[in-house]
Amino acid sequence: MRYIDFDQDRCVGCQNCQLICSGTWQKVFNPLKANLRVEQDDCYGPFNMHVCRQETEAECVKACPTGALSIERAKGFVRFDKKKCDGCRNCVAACPYDAIFIYADDPYIFKCDLCNGGKVQQCVAACPRDALQVKEVSA
């Protein structure tokens, strides 16, 4: 499996990763509609990233009663299928990384899927400080 790794020493909080993600997948440049989050705990503290770890035994998948979340083993990511989602949001509560998000005017969740398991992750490519990279983990 693969996941987005975050180097908080390199991040300056520009939100380019969130903007490119929301623009690519939601067709709107709104960091709150991105499939990942970069946040700062206080005014002068380091930035932290909340992004799916794409685990082979993901808690969100176990919590989903409709099968809207599933493991895509061939491409190494947790897939979200809007057509199967009933909006229960069990996955939000189950995620140990706070990496599944909701937005008031959208009935669906926002969750990183490594750009649908593609070879290029848009957030990684957009980061001007190389604070993001794709890491491989053995299953």
The first five atom37 places (N, CA, C, CB, O) and aatype in JSON, in Angstrom:
{
  "aatype": [12, 1, 18, 9, 3, 13, 3, 5, 3, 1, 4, 19, 7, 4, 5, 2, 4, 5, 10, 9, 4, 15, 7, 16, 17, 5, 11, 19, 13, 2, 14, 10, 11, 0, 2, 10, 1, 19, 6, 5, 3, 3, 4, 18, 7, 14, 13, 2, 12, 8, 19, 4, 1, 5, 6, 16, 6, 0, 6, 4, 19, 11, 0, 4, 14, 16, 7, 0, 10, 15, 9, 6, 1, 0, 11, 7, 13, 19, 1, 13, 3, 11, 11, 11, 4, 3, 7, 4, 1, 2, 4, 19, 0, 0, 4, 14, 18, 3, 0, 9, 13, 9, 18, 0, 3, 3, 14, 18, 9, 13, 11, 4, 3, 10, 4, 2, 7, 7, 11, 19, 5, 5, 4, 19, 0, 0, 4, 14, 1, 3, 0, 10, 5, 19, 11, 6, 19, 15, 0],
  "atom_mask": [
    [1, 1, 1, 1, 1],
    [1, 1, 1, 1, 1],
    [1, 1, 1, 1, 1],
    [1, 1, 1, 1, 1],
    [1, 1, 1, 1, 1],
    [1, 1, 1, 1, 1],
    [1, 1, 1, 1, 1],
    [1, 1, 1, 1, 1],
    [1, 1, 1, 1, 1],
    [1, 1, 1, 1, 1],
    [1, 1, 1, 1, 1],
    [1, 1, 1, 1, 1],
    [1, 1, 1, 0, 1],
    [1, 1, 1, 1, 1],
    [1, 1, 1, 1, 1],
    [1, 1, 1, 1, 1],
    [1, 1, 1, 1, 1],
    [1, 1, 1, 1, 1],
    [1, 1, 1, 1, 1],
    [1, 1, 1, 1, 1],
    [1, 1, 1, 1, 1],
    [1, 1, 1, 1, 1],
    [1, 1, 1, 0, 1],
    [1, 1, 1, 1, 1],
    [1, 1, 1, 1, 1],
    [1, 1, 1, 1, 1],
    [1, 1, 1, 1, 1],
    [1, 1, 1, 1, 1],
    [1, 1, 1, 1, 1],
    [1, 1, 1, 1, 1],
    [1, 1, 1, 1, 1],
    [1, 1, 1, 1, 1],
    [1, 1, 1, 1, 1],
    [1, 1, 1, 1, 1],
    [1, 1, 1, 1, 1],
    [1, 1, 1, 1, 1],
    [1, 1, 1, 1, 1],
    [1, 1, 1, 1, 1],
    [1, 1, 1, 1, 1],
    [1, 1, 1, 1, 1],
    [1, 1, 1, 1, 1],
    [1, 1, 1, 1, 1],
    [1, 1, 1, 1, 1],
    [1, 1, 1, 1, 1],
    [1, 1, 1, 0, 1],
    [1, 1, 1, 1, 1],
    [1, 1, 1, 1, 1],
    [1, 1, 1, 1, 1],
    [1, 1, 1, 1, 1],
    [1, 1, 1, 1, 1],
    [1, 1, 1, 1, 1],
    [1, 1, 1, 1, 1],
    [1, 1, 1, 1, 1],
    [1, 1, 1, 1, 1],
    [1, 1, 1, 1, 1],
    [1, 1, 1, 1, 1],
    [1, 1, 1, 1, 1],
    [1, 1, 1, 1, 1],
    [1, 1, 1, 1, 1],
    [1, 1, 1, 1, 1],
    [1, 1, 1, 1, 1],
    [1, 1, 1, 1, 1],
    [1, 1, 1, 1, 1],
    [1, 1, 1, 1, 1],
    [1, 1, 1, 1, 1],
    [1, 1, 1, 1, 1],
    [1, 1, 1, 0, 1],
    [1, 1, 1, 1, 1],
    [1, 1, 1, 1, 1],
    [1, 1, 1, 1, 1],
    [1, 1, 1, 1, 1],
    [1, 1, 1, 1, 1],
    [1, 1, 1, 1, 1],
    [1, 1, 1, 1, 1],
    [1, 1, 1, 1, 1],
    [1, 1, 1, 0, 1],
    [1, 1, 1, 1, 1],
    [1, 1, 1, 1, 1],
    [1, 1, 1, 1, 1],
    [1, 1, 1, 1, 1],
    [1, 1, 1, 1, 1],
    [1, 1, 1, 1, 1],
    [1, 1, 1, 1, 1],
    [1, 1, 1, 1, 1],
    [1, 1, 1, 1, 1],
    [1, 1, 1, 1, 1],
    [1, 1, 1, 0, 1],
    [1, 1, 1, 1, 1],
    [1, 1, 1, 1, 1],
    [1, 1, 1, 1, 1],
    [1, 1, 1, 1, 1],
    [1, 1, 1, 1, 1],
    [1, 1, 1, 1, 1],
    [1, 1, 1, 1, 1],
    [1, 1, 1, 1, 1],
    [1, 1, 1, 1, 1],
    [1, 1, 1, 1, 1],
    [1, 1, 1, 1, 1],
    [1, 1, 1, 1, 1],
    [1, 1, 1, 1, 1],
    [1, 1, 1, 1, 1],
    [1, 1, 1, 1, 1],
    [1, 1, 1, 1, 1],
    [1, 1, 1, 1, 1],
    [1, 1, 1, 1, 1],
    [1, 1, 1, 1, 1],
    [1, 1, 1, 1, 1],
    [1, 1, 1, 1, 1],
    [1, 1, 1, 1, 1],
    [1, 1, 1, 1, 1],
    [1, 1, 1, 1, 1],
    [1, 1, 1, 1, 1],
    [1, 1, 1, 1, 1],
    [1, 1, 1, 1, 1],
    [1, 1, 1, 1, 1],
    [1, 1, 1, 1, 1],
    [1, 1, 1, 0, 1],
    [1, 1, 1, 0, 1],
    [1, 1, 1, 1, 1],
    [1, 1, 1, 1, 1],
    [1, 1, 1, 1, 1],
    [1, 1, 1, 1, 1],
    [1, 1, 1, 1, 1],
    [1, 1, 1, 1, 1],
    [1, 1, 1, 1, 1],
    [1, 1, 1, 1, 1],
    [1, 1, 1, 1, 1],
    [1, 1, 1, 1, 1],
    [1, 1, 1, 1, 1],
    [1, 1, 1, 1, 1],
    [1, 1, 1, 1, 1],
    [1, 1, 1, 1, 1],
    [1, 1, 1, 1, 1],
    [1, 1, 1, 1, 1],
    [1, 1, 1, 1, 1],
    [1, 1, 1, 1, 1],
    [1, 1, 1, 1, 1],
    [1, 1, 1, 1, 1],
    [1, 1, 1, 1, 1]
  ],
  "atom_positions": [
    [[0.85, -1.18, 0.0], [0.0, 0.0, 0.0], [0.9, 1.24, 0.0], [-0.97, 0.0, 1.23], [2.06, 1.19, 0.41]],
    [[0.34, 2.33, -0.47], [1.04, 3.62, -0.5], [0.25, 4.63, 0.32], [1.24, 4.12, -1.96], [-0.95, 4.47, 0.54]],
    [[0.94, 5.68, 0.77], [0.26, 6.77, 1.47], [1.07, 8.05, 1.29], [0.08, 6.43, 2.98], [2.24, 8.01, 0.89]],
    [[0.44, 9.17, 1.59], [1.11, 10.47, 1.52], [1.82, 10.71, 2.85], [0.09, 11.62, 1.21], [1.18, 10.73, 3.91]],
    [[3.12, 10.89, 2.8], [3.9, 11.2, 4.0], [4.12, 12.7, 4.07], [5.27, 10.44, 3.99], [4.23, 13.37, 3.04]],
    [[4.18, 13.23, 5.27], [4.23, 14.67, 5.51], [5.45, 15.02, 6.36], [2.94, 15.15, 6.21], [5.68, 14.42, 7.41]],
    [[6.22, 16.0, 5.89], [7.39, 16.51, 6.62], [7.02, 17.87, 7.19], [8.67, 16.6, 5.69], [7.06, 18.87, 6.47]],
    [[6.66, 17.92, 8.47], [6.18, 19.17, 9.06], [7.28, 20.22, 9.16], [5.62, 18.91, 10.44], [6.97, 21.41, 9.3]],
    [[8.53, 19.83, 9.08], [9.62, 20.81, 9.1], [9.71, 21.6, 7.8], [10.95, 20.12, 9.37], [10.27, 22.7, 7.78]],
    [[9.18, 21.04, 6.73], [9.24, 21.71, 5.43], [7.97, 22.51, 5.1], [9.48, 20.69, 4.33], [7.99, 23.41, 4.26]],
    [[6.87, 22.19, 5.78], [5.57, 22.82, 5.48], [5.5, 24.25, 6.02], [4.42, 21.97, 6.07], [5.89, 24.52, 7.16]],
    [[5.0, 25.16, 5.17], [4.8, 26.56, 5.59], [3.31, 26.92, 5.62], [5.55, 27.51, 4.64], [2.96, 28.08, 5.83]],
    [[2.45, 25.95, 5.41], [1.01, 26.19, 5.49], [0.41, 26.94, 4.33], [0.0, 0.0, 0.0], [-0.59, 27.64, 4.51]],
    [[0.98, 26.83, 3.16], [0.5, 27.57, 1.98], [-0.85, 27.07, 1.47], [1.52, 27.49, 0.87], [-1.56, 27.8, 0.78]],
    [[-1.21, 25.86, 1.8], [-2.45, 25.18, 1.4], [-2.51, 24.85, -0.09], [-3.64, 26.04, 1.76], [-3.58, 24.55, -0.61]],
    [[-1.38, 24.91, -0.8], [-1.39, 24.51, -2.21], [-1.9, 23.09, -2.37], [0.01, 24.63, -2.81], [-2.63, 22.8, -3.32]],
    [[-1.53, 22.21, -1.45], [-1.97, 20.81, -1.54], [-3.49, 20.71, -1.45], [-1.32, 19.96, -0.42], [-4.12, 19.96, -2.2]],
    [[-4.09, 21.47, -0.54], [-5.54, 21.44, -0.39], [-6.24, 22.11, -1.57], [-5.95, 22.12, 0.92], [-7.3, 21.65, -2.01]],
    [[-5.67, 23.17, -2.08], [-6.28, 23.87, -3.21], [-6.27, 23.03, -4.47], [-5.57, 25.19, -3.47], [-7.27, 22.96, -5.19]],
    [[-5.13, 22.38, -4.75], [-5.06, 21.56, -5.96], [-5.95, 20.33, -5.82], [-3.6, 21.13, -6.24], [-6.55, 19.88, -6.8]],
    [[-6.05, 19.79, -4.61], [-6.91, 18.63, -4.37], [-8.38, 19.0, -4.59], [-6.71, 18.08, -2.94], [-9.09, 18.32, -5.32]],
    [[-8.83, 20.08, -3.96], [-10.24, 20.47, -4.11], [-10.54, 20.89, -5.55], [-10.58, 21.62, -3.15], [-11.62, 20.61, -6.06]],
    [[-9.6, 21.55, -6.19], [-9.8, 21.96, -7.58], [-9.88, 20.78, -8.52], [0.0, 0.0, 0.0], [-10.7, 20.76, -9.44]],
    [[-9.03, 19.78, -8.3], [-9.0, 18.6, -9.15], [-10.24, 17.73, -8.96], [-7.75, 17.78, -8.85], [-10.83, 17.29, -9.94]],
    [[-10.64, 17.49, -7.72], [-11.69, 16.52, -7.45], [-13.07, 17.12, -7.2], [-11.31, 15.71, -6.29], [-14.07, 16.48, -7.49]],
    [[-13.13, 18.33, -6.66], [-14.44, 18.95, -6.39], [-14.76, 20.09, -7.37], [-14.48, 19.48, -4.96], [-15.86, 20.64, -7.36]],
    [[-13.78, 20.44, -8.2], [-13.92, 21.52, -9.2], [-14.18, 22.88, -8.55], [-15.07, 21.19, -10.16], [-14.86, 23.73, -9.12]],
    [[-13.63, 23.08, -7.35], [-13.72, 24.35, -6.64], [-12.44, 24.5, -5.81], [-15.01, 24.43, -5.74], [-11.99, 23.54, -5.2]],
    [[-11.88, 25.7, -5.78], [-10.67, 25.93, -4.99], [-11.08, 26.35, -3.58], [-9.77, 27.02, -5.64], [-11.16, 27.53, -3.25]],
    [[-11.33, 25.35, -2.75], [-11.76, 25.56, -1.37], [-11.01, 24.54, -0.52], [-13.32, 25.41, -1.21], [-11.29, 23.34, -0.62]],
    [[-10.07, 24.97, 0.32], [-9.3, 24.02, 1.11], [-10.15, 23.13, 2.01], [-8.3, 24.76, 1.94], [-9.72, 22.04, 2.38]],
    [[-11.34, 23.58, 2.38], [-12.21, 22.77, 3.22], [-12.87, 21.63, 2.45], [-13.26, 23.65, 3.85], [-13.46, 20.74, 3.06]],
    [[-12.77, 21.66, 1.13], [-13.32, 20.59, 0.3], [-12.22, 19.72, -0.29], [-14.18, 21.17, -0.82], [-12.42, 19.04, -1.3]],
    [[-11.06, 19.73, 0.35], [-9.96, 18.87, -0.06], [-10.07, 17.53, 0.62], [-8.59, 19.53, 0.26], [-10.77, 17.39, 1.63]],
    [[-9.39, 16.55, 0.09], [-9.4, 15.2, 0.64], [-8.29, 14.99, 1.68], [-9.25, 14.18, -0.47], [-8.04, 13.87, 2.12]],
    [[-7.64, 16.07, 2.06], [-6.62, 16.08, 3.1], [-6.68, 17.43, 3.79], [-5.21, 15.8, 2.51], [-7.28, 18.37, 3.27]],
    [[-6.06, 17.54, 4.97], [-6.05, 18.81, 5.7], [-4.67, 19.08, 6.27], [-7.09, 18.79, 6.83], [-4.0, 18.18, 6.78]],
    [[-4.25, 20.34, 6.17], [-3.05, 20.83, 6.85], [-3.54, 21.87, 7.83], [-1.98, 21.42, 5.84], [-4.19, 22.84, 7.46]],
    [[-3.21, 21.66, 9.1], [-3.69, 22.55, 10.15], [-2.55, 22.91, 11.09], [-4.85, 21.9, 10.94], [-1.54, 22.2, 11.18]],
    [[-2.73, 24.02, 11.77], [-1.76, 24.47, 12.75], [-2.46, 24.51, 14.12], [-1.18, 25.87, 12.37], [-3.54, 25.08, 14.26]],
    [[-1.83, 23.91, 15.11], [-2.45, 23.83, 16.43], [-2.59, 25.19, 17.1], [-1.64, 22.92, 17.31], [-3.59, 25.45, 17.75]],
    [[-1.6, 26.03, 16.94], [-1.68, 27.38, 17.49], [-0.98, 28.33, 16.53], [-1.05, 27.46, 18.92], [-0.46, 27.9, 15.5]],
    [[-0.96, 29.59, 16.85], [-0.45, 30.6, 15.92], [0.99, 30.38, 15.48], [-0.56, 31.95, 16.55], [1.35, 30.71, 14.35]],
    [[1.81, 29.83, 16.35], [3.22, 29.7, 16.02], [3.73, 28.26, 16.01], [4.03, 30.49, 16.98], [4.93, 28.02, 15.86]],
    [[2.83, 27.32, 16.17], [3.23, 25.92, 16.22], [3.45, 25.34, 14.84], [0.0, 0.0, 0.0], [3.18, 26.0, 13.83]],
    [[3.93, 24.11, 14.79], [4.14, 23.44, 13.5], [2.81, 23.06, 12.86], [5.01, 22.19, 13.68], [1.78, 22.97, 13.52]],
    [[2.86, 22.84, 11.57], [1.69, 22.38, 10.84], [1.59, 20.86, 10.96], [1.75, 22.81, 9.34], [2.6, 20.17, 11.06]],
    [[0.37, 20.36, 10.94], [0.11, 18.93, 10.97], [-0.79, 18.57, 9.79], [-0.55, 18.5, 12.32], [-1.62, 19.37, 9.36]],
    [[-0.6, 17.37, 9.29], [-1.43, 16.93, 8.17], [-2.32, 15.78, 8.61], [-0.55, 16.51, 6.98], [-1.9, 14.88, 9.34]],
    [[-3.56, 15.83, 8.14], [-4.51, 14.74, 8.33], [-4.8, 14.18, 6.94], [-5.84, 15.22, 9.06], [-5.42, 14.84, 6.11]],
    [[-4.33, 12.96, 6.71], [-4.52, 12.32, 5.41], [-4.61, 10.81, 5.63], [-3.36, 12.67, 4.43], [-3.97, 10.26, 6.52]],
    [[-5.39, 10.16, 4.81], [-5.6, 8.72, 4.91], [-4.28, 7.97, 4.78], [-6.59, 8.25, 3.84], [-3.46, 8.27, 3.91]],
    [[-4.09, 6.99, 5.64], [-2.88, 6.16, 5.6], [-3.05, 4.94, 4.69], [-2.51, 5.71, 7.0], [-2.13, 4.14, 4.55]],
    [[-4.22, 4.8, 4.08], [-4.46, 3.74, 3.08], [-4.09, 2.36, 3.62], [-3.67, 4.03, 1.8], [-3.4, 1.6, 2.94]],
    [[-4.53, 2.04, 4.82], [-4.15, 0.78, 5.46], [-4.92, -0.41, 4.91], [-4.36, 0.89, 6.95], [-6.08, -0.29, 4.5]],
    [[-4.27, -1.55, 4.92], [-4.9, -2.77, 4.4], [-6.03, -3.26, 5.3], [-3.86, -3.86, 4.24], [-6.91, -4.0, 4.85]],
    [[-6.02, -2.88, 6.55], [-7.08, -3.23, 7.51], [-7.7, -1.94, 8.05], [-6.52, -4.12, 8.68], [-7.8, -1.76, 9.26]],
    [[-8.11, -1.07, 7.17], [-8.59, 0.27, 7.54], [-9.85, 0.21, 8.4], [-8.86, 1.09, 6.29], [-10.81, -0.5, 8.07]],
    [[-9.84, 0.96, 9.49], [-10.99, 1.01, 10.4], [-12.23, 1.59, 9.72], [-10.64, 1.86, 11.64], [-13.34, 1.16, 10.01]],
    [[-12.04, 2.54, 8.81], [-13.18, 3.14, 8.12], [-13.91, 2.11, 7.26], [-12.72, 4.32, 7.24], [-15.14, 2.12, 7.18]],
    [[-13.16, 1.22, 6.64], [-13.75, 0.17, 5.8], [-14.57, -0.78, 6.67], [-12.66, -0.61, 5.03], [-15.67, -1.18, 6.3]],
    [[-14.02, -1.14, 7.84], [-14.73, -2.02, 8.77], [-16.02, -1.37, 9.27], [-13.82, -2.39, 9.95], [-17.01, -2.06, 9.5]],
    [[-16.0, -0.05, 9.45], [-17.16, 0.67, 10.01], [-18.24, 0.97, 8.99], [-16.71, 1.95, 10.63], [-19.37, 1.29, 9.37]],
    [[-17.93, 0.86, 7.72], [-18.89, 1.23, 6.66], [-19.91, 0.1, 6.45], [-18.14, 1.53, 5.34], [-19.54, -0.99, 6.02]],
    [[-21.19, 0.36, 6.73], [-22.2, -0.69, 6.61], [-22.65, -0.98, 5.18], [-23.39, -0.33, 7.43], [-23.31, -1.99, 4.93]],
    [[-22.32, -0.1, 4.23], [-22.83, -0.26, 2.87], [-21.78, -0.71, 1.85], [-23.43, 1.02, 2.41], [-22.12, -0.97, 0.7]],
    [[-20.52, -0.79, 2.27], [-19.46, -1.14, 1.33], [-19.01, 0.04, 0.48], [0.0, 0.0, 0.0], [-18.35, -0.16, -0.54]],
    [[-19.36, 1.25, 0.87], [-18.93, 2.43, 0.12], [-17.42, 2.64, 0.2], [-19.66, 3.67, 0.64], [-16.82, 3.24, -0.69]],
    [[-16.82, 2.15, 1.27], [-15.36, 2.18, 1.41], [-14.85, 0.75, 1.27], [-14.93, 2.8, 2.78], [-15.37, -0.18, 1.89]],
    [[-13.82, 0.6, 0.44], [-13.25, -0.73, 0.22], [-11.76, -0.6, -0.09], [-13.98, -1.46, -0.94], [-11.28, 0.47, -0.46]],
    [[-11.06, -1.7, 0.08], [-9.62, -1.73, -0.2], [-9.42, -2.07, -1.67], [-8.9, -2.77, 0.72], [-9.89, -3.1, -2.15]],
    [[-8.72, -1.21, -2.37], [-8.35, -1.46, -3.77], [-6.91, -1.97, -3.74], [-8.5, -0.14, -4.68], [-5.96, -1.2, -3.85]],
    [[-6.78, -3.27, -3.6], [-5.44, -3.86, -3.4], [-4.53, -3.7, -4.61], [-5.58, -5.33, -3.07], [-3.33, -3.49, -4.45]],
    [[-5.07, -3.79, -5.8], [-4.24, -3.71, -7.01], [-3.51, -2.37, -7.12], [-5.11, -3.92, -8.25], [-2.36, -2.32, -7.53]],
    [[-4.19, -1.29, -6.74], [-3.57, 0.04, -6.82], [-3.12, 0.56, -5.46], [-4.55, 1.02, -7.44], [-2.47, 1.6, -5.38]],
    [[-3.46, -0.14, -4.39], [-2.97, 0.19, -3.07], [-3.59, 1.41, -2.41], [0.0, 0.0, 0.0], [-2.87, 2.29, -1.95]],
    [[-4.92, 1.47, -2.35], [-5.58, 2.58, -1.67], [-6.97, 2.18, -1.2], [-5.66, 3.8, -2.59], [-7.51, 1.15, -1.6]],
    [[-7.54, 3.03, -0.32], [-8.9, 2.83, 0.15], [-9.82, 3.63, -0.77], [-9.07, 3.26, 1.65], [-9.72, 4.85, -0.85]],
    [[-10.7, 2.93, -1.45], [-11.61, 3.53, -2.43], [-12.92, 3.95, -1.76], [-11.9, 2.53, -3.58], [-13.41, 3.29, -0.85]],
    [[-13.47, 5.08, -2.24], [-14.78, 5.55, -1.79], [-15.73, 5.58, -2.98], [-14.67, 6.94, -1.11], [-15.43, 6.2, -4.0]],
    [[-16.87, 4.92, -2.84], [-17.88, 4.86, -3.9], [-19.11, 5.64, -3.42], [-18.24, 3.38, -4.26], [-19.87, 5.16, -2.58]],
    [[-19.31, 6.84, -3.97], [-20.43, 7.69, -3.58], [-21.78, 7.01, -3.79], [-20.39, 9.0, -4.36], [-22.72, 7.24, -3.03]],
    [[-21.88, 6.18, -4.81], [-23.16, 5.53, -5.13], [-23.61, 4.58, -4.02], [-23.05, 4.77, -6.45], [-24.81, 4.33, -3.87]],
    [[-22.67, 4.06, -3.26], [-23.02, 3.12, -2.18], [-23.17, 3.8, -0.83], [-21.96, 2.04, -2.08], [-23.66, 3.19, 0.12]],
    [[-22.76, 5.05, -0.73], [-22.76, 5.76, 0.56], [-24.17, 6.16, 0.97], [-21.86, 7.01, 0.47], [-24.92, 6.73, 0.18]],
    [[-24.53, 5.85, 2.23], [-25.84, 6.26, 2.74], [-25.75, 7.48, 3.66], [-26.49, 5.09, 3.49], [-26.76, 7.91, 4.22]],
    [[-24.54, 8.05, 3.82], [-24.37, 9.26, 4.62], [-24.33, 9.04, 6.12], [0.0, 0.0, 0.0], [-24.49, 10.0, 6.87]],
    [[-24.13, 7.82, 6.59], [-24.16, 7.53, 8.03], [-22.98, 8.15, 8.77], [-24.18, 6.03, 8.27], [-23.09, 8.46, 9.96]],
    [[-21.87, 8.32, 8.11], [-20.65, 8.92, 8.66], [-19.99, 8.09, 9.75], [-20.95, 10.29, 9.2], [-19.23, 8.62, 10.56]],
    [[-20.28, 6.8, 9.79], [-19.58, 5.91, 10.72], [-18.08, 5.94, 10.48], [-20.11, 4.47, 10.59], [-17.29, 5.83, 11.41]],
    [[-17.7, 6.1, 9.23], [-16.28, 6.12, 8.86], [-15.55, 7.3, 9.49], [-16.13, 6.16, 7.35], [-14.38, 7.17, 9.86]],
    [[-16.21, 8.43, 9.6], [-15.59, 9.63, 10.18], [-15.19, 9.34, 11.62], [-16.56, 10.85, 10.11], [-14.08, 9.66, 12.04]],
    [[-16.1, 8.75, 12.37], [-15.83, 8.42, 13.77], [-14.78, 7.32, 13.9], [-17.11, 8.0, 14.48], [-14.02, 7.31, 14.87]],
    [[-14.73, 6.41, 12.96], [-13.82, 5.26, 13.04], [-12.38, 5.58, 12.66], [-14.33, 4.16, 12.15], [-11.47, 4.87, 13.06]],
    [[-12.16, 6.63, 11.89], [-10.82, 6.94, 11.4], [-9.9, 7.4, 12.54], [-10.89, 8.02, 10.3], [-10.17, 8.41, 13.17]],
    [[-8.82, 6.65, 12.8], [-7.91, 7.04, 13.88], [-7.01, 8.22, 13.51], [-7.07, 5.86, 14.27], [-6.3, 8.75, 14.38]],
    [[-7.01, 8.64, 12.26], [-6.14, 9.72, 11.8], [-6.88, 11.03, 11.56], [-5.45, 9.31, 10.53], [-6.29, 12.0, 11.09]],
    [[-8.17, 11.08, 11.88], [-8.99, 12.27, 11.58], [-8.81, 12.68, 10.13], [-8.62, 13.45, 12.52], [-8.63, 13.86, 9.82]],
    [[-8.86, 11.7, 9.25], [-8.55, 11.93, 7.83], [-9.75, 11.75, 6.92], [-7.46, 11.0, 7.4], [-9.59, 11.64, 5.7]],
    [[-10.95, 11.73, 7.49], [-12.18, 11.71, 6.69], [-12.96, 12.93, 7.11], [-13.01, 10.37, 6.89], [-13.24, 13.15, 8.3]],
    [[-13.32, 13.74, 6.12], [-13.88, 15.06, 6.41], [-15.29, 15.2, 5.86], [-12.98, 16.15, 5.82], [-15.69, 14.52, 4.92]],
    [[-16.02, 16.11, 6.48], [-17.36, 16.45, 5.99], [-17.42, 17.95, 5.78], [-18.47, 15.97, 6.98], [-16.68, 18.71, 6.41]],
    [[-18.29, 18.36, 4.9], [-18.5, 19.77, 4.61], [-20.01, 20.0, 4.62], [-17.84, 20.2, 3.24], [-20.77, 19.2, 4.06]],
    [[-20.44, 21.07, 5.24], [-21.86, 21.31, 5.51], [-22.77, 21.17, 4.28], [-22.03, 22.69, 6.07], [-23.86, 20.61, 4.4]],
    [[-22.35, 21.64, 3.12], [-23.25, 21.62, 1.97], [-23.06, 20.4, 1.06], [-23.06, 22.87, 1.16], [-23.56, 20.39, -0.07]],
    [[-22.35, 19.38, 1.53], [-22.09, 18.2, 0.71], [-22.51, 16.95, 1.49], [-20.6, 18.12, 0.29], [-22.1, 16.78, 2.64]],
    [[-23.31, 16.07, 0.9], [-23.76, 14.88, 1.62], [-22.7, 13.78, 1.75], [-24.97, 14.31, 0.94], [-22.88, 12.83, 2.51]],
    [[-21.6, 13.9, 1.01], [-20.59, 12.85, 0.99], [-19.35, 13.25, 1.78], [-20.2, 12.53, -0.44], [-19.13, 14.42, 2.1]],
    [[-18.56, 12.24, 2.09], [-17.31, 12.48, 2.8], [-16.22, 12.91, 1.82], [-16.87, 11.21, 3.56], [-16.34, 12.75, 0.6]],
    [[-15.17, 13.47, 2.38], [-13.97, 13.8, 1.63], [-12.84, 12.97, 2.24], [-13.65, 15.36, 1.68], [-12.59, 13.04, 3.44]],
    [[-12.15, 12.18, 1.41], [-11.11, 11.28, 1.87], [-10.1, 11.04, 0.76], [-11.71, 9.94, 2.35], [-10.47, 10.81, -0.39]],
    [[-8.83, 11.1, 1.1], [-7.78, 10.87, 0.1], [-7.87, 9.45, -0.44], [-6.39, 11.13, 0.71], [-8.02, 8.49, 0.31]],
    [[-7.76, 9.35, -1.77], [-7.69, 8.04, -2.4], [-6.48, 7.97, -3.34], [-8.99, 7.73, -3.17], [-6.49, 7.25, -4.33]],
    [[-5.45, 8.76, -3.01], [-4.22, 8.81, -3.81], [-4.54, 9.13, -5.27], [-3.46, 7.47, -3.71], [-4.01, 8.5, -6.19]],
    [[-5.4, 10.1, -5.46], [-5.82, 10.51, -6.81], [-6.28, 9.3, -7.62], [-4.66, 11.23, -7.54], [-5.83, 9.05, -8.74]],
    [[-7.21, 8.56, -6.97], [-7.79, 7.35, -7.55], [-6.71, 6.3, -7.84], [-8.54, 7.7, -8.84], [-6.82, 5.53, -8.8]],
    [[-5.7, 6.27, -6.99], [-4.64, 5.28, -7.15], [-3.7, 5.54, -8.3], [0.0, 0.0, 0.0], [-2.94, 4.66, -8.7]],
    [[-3.74, 6.74, -8.83], [-2.89, 7.09, -9.97], [-1.41, 7.14, -9.65], [0.0, 0.0, 0.0], [-1.0, 7.05, -8.49]],
    [[-0.62, 7.29, -10.68], [0.84, 7.34, -10.51], [1.31, 8.68, -9.96], [1.53, 7.06, -11.83], [2.35, 8.74, -9.3]],
    [[0.56, 9.75, -10.22], [0.94, 11.09, -9.75], [-0.12, 11.57, -8.77], [1.1, 12.09, -10.94], [-1.31, 11.59, -9.1]],
    [[0.29, 11.96, -7.59], [-0.62, 12.54, -6.62], [-0.5, 14.06, -6.73], [-0.31, 12.04, -5.16], [0.57, 14.63, -6.54]],
    [[-1.62, 14.69, -7.05], [-1.63, 16.13, -7.35], [-1.11, 16.98, -6.19], [-3.04, 16.57, -7.7], [-0.41, 17.97, -6.42]],
    [[-1.43, 16.61, -4.95], [-0.97, 17.39, -3.8], [0.55, 17.34, -3.68], [-1.62, 16.87, -2.51], [1.18, 18.35, -3.37]],
    [[1.13, 16.18, -3.92], [2.58, 16.03, -3.85], [3.24, 16.87, -4.93], [2.99, 14.54, -4.0], [4.22, 17.57, -4.67]],
    [[2.7, 16.82, -6.13], [3.26, 17.59, -7.25], [3.14, 19.1, -7.03], [2.57, 17.2, -8.55], [3.98, 19.86, -7.5]],
    [[2.09, 19.53, -6.31], [1.83, 20.96, -6.12], [2.6, 21.57, -4.95], [0.37, 21.17, -5.9], [2.66, 22.8, -4.84]],
    [[3.19, 20.76, -4.1], [3.85, 21.29, -2.9], [5.17, 21.97, -3.27], [4.11, 20.16, -1.88], [6.09, 21.3, -3.75]],
    [[5.28, 23.29, -3.06], [6.5, 24.01, -3.45], [7.68, 23.75, -2.52], [6.22, 25.49, -3.51], [8.81, 24.1, -2.85]],
    [[7.44, 23.14, -1.37], [8.49, 22.92, -0.38], [8.86, 21.44, -0.22], [8.06, 23.48, 0.95], [9.62, 21.08, 0.67]],
    [[8.31, 20.59, -1.08], [8.55, 19.15, -1.01], [8.27, 18.59, 0.38], [9.98, 18.84, -1.4], [9.01, 17.74, 0.88]],
    [[7.2, 19.06, 1.0], [6.8, 18.57, 2.31], [5.99, 17.28, 2.21], [5.99, 19.63, 3.05], [5.76, 16.62, 3.22]],
    [[5.57, 16.93, 1.01], [4.77, 15.73, 0.79], [5.51, 14.78, -0.13], [3.4, 16.08, 0.21], [6.17, 15.2, -1.08]],
    [[5.39, 13.5, 0.16], [5.91, 12.48, -0.74], [5.11, 11.21, -0.55], [7.41, 12.23, -0.49], [4.49, 11.0, 0.49]],
    [[5.14, 10.37, -1.56], [4.43, 9.09, -1.49], [5.39, 8.05, -0.92], [3.91, 8.65, -2.9], [6.53, 7.91, -1.37]],
    [[4.91, 7.34, 0.1], [5.7, 6.28, 0.72], [5.02, 4.95, 0.45], [5.87, 6.53, 2.25], [3.8, 4.86, 0.4]],
    [[5.81, 3.94, 0.29], [5.33, 2.57, 0.13], [5.47, 1.83, 1.45], [6.1, 1.83, -1.01], [6.48, 1.95, 2.14]],
    [[4.45, 1.07, 1.8], [4.53, 0.2, 2.97], [4.14, -1.19, 2.54], [3.62, 0.7, 4.12], [3.23, -1.37, 1.74]],
    [[4.83, -2.17, 3.08], [4.48, -3.55, 2.73], [3.24, -3.98, 3.49], [5.64, -4.5, 3.03], [3.05, -3.64, 4.66]],
    [[2.42, -4.72, 2.82], [1.14, -5.15, 3.4], [1.29, -6.36, 4.27], [0.13, -5.43, 2.32], [0.31, -6.84, 4.83]]
  ]
}
